[in-house]
Amino acid sequence: MRFDVITLFPELFAPHFVHGVTRRAFESKQIDVRLWALRDFGDPPHSRVDDRPYGGGPGMVLLAQPLERALAAIRADRAEDAPAPLVNFSPAGESLRQSVVAEFASGSGAILLCARYEGVDQRFIEHRVDRELSIGDYVLSGGELPALILLDAVARLQPGVLGDSRSHEQDSFSAGLLDCPHYSRPTTLDADHGGASVPEVLLSGNHAAIDRWRRDRALTLTITRRPELIARARADGQLTGPDEAALLRSTSSKL
Ligand code: 4GY
């Protein structure tokens, strides 16, 4: 799949493509990311990409015309049958959830617009942007970090990026639940950590019991911290009889 990114700061991206488990997906071009410097499409004589807002007020607005030229160049370069969606990142967008990530992970790519300043001329958004996504209820200085977040979340879902050993882990969030806790060596930590041990079941070698324990811990953590995720998982038919039993135990044990 191919992602084209429109940004004033293309240099922010490169470091994220050469480290960690997602590196393989980017280096192999399984995810082919092409960076387009908006400055290259700015108005002469100084490559202007922003101007003051009509009506006054602080800050600057990204101009529609440089964005139009960048988009035309990308669409020509992609030579698409079906046009890739143009995505803008904004707190006003649809919440970026794992289901949205999964959609992009199974698609053929997108064009990602990284806004700066006070945002983009509304006429460009209304005529050209297909989808607005929000990574959370806070205001950043630009859309580059949200674009990187989408790319990272999509990359880790590509075949071969996470080992088979981690497909279990994905089950938890693809069912819409928070992950269970994890433990490693040693079995007992020193007094600084209260001499804390590891839950016995994880040392038992009983894989059915371990799977059940992990699922129960994921369910109890989720009902405690994010009850709305349980409601959604239930509505999506993701909860089994044993899951519901675990949830009943976790709510009754709090009484
Ligand atoms: N939060 N989720 C976000 C953001 C920065 C509009 C230009 C967010 O997705 N994007 O804060 N983006 C934008 C906000 C003006 C900078």
Residues whose N, C-alpha, C, O or C-beta is under 5 A from the ligand:
A	BS01	4GY	F89 S90 P91 A115 R116 Y117 E118 G119 L133 S134 I135 G136 Y138 V139 L140 S141 G142 G143 P146
